[in-house]
C-alpha cells in the first residue's frame, strides 16, 4: 500500500487495517490488477502492488512499479517475506522528482509466497 501524504492525511493504523483486509481478501482469491484498482479506490490509497515469491512486483495499480524488486528497495521487506516480521511501515519518504512524501505498508501474502504493498 502506498499513500501520498502530501495530498491527504491518513493514520498508519488505518493503513495497517487496510493491509490486513487485503491480506485476507488475497488469501481467499488472488487479486488481479482490476481487483487492485477497485480496492485502491475503495480504500482510498494511492497504489497497491503484489509480488511473487522473489519480491518482484507482478500486479500493481502503478505501471511504473511493474517488475520492481522490493527486496532491493528495503531490507525490511525481506524480513516480512520470510515471516520474521508480520508487516512493515516505512518512515515518510520524499520523492525528489515530485516533491511529495509517501508512506509504504508491506504485508506477507498468506496462502502464497509474496508481498502486498
ABEGO torsion letter per residue (X at the ends): XBBBAAABBBBAAAAAAAAAAAAAAAAABBBBAAAAAAAAAAAGBABBBBBBAAGBBABBABAAABGBBAAAABAAAAAAAAGABABBBBBBBBBAAAGBBBBBBBBBBAABBEBBX
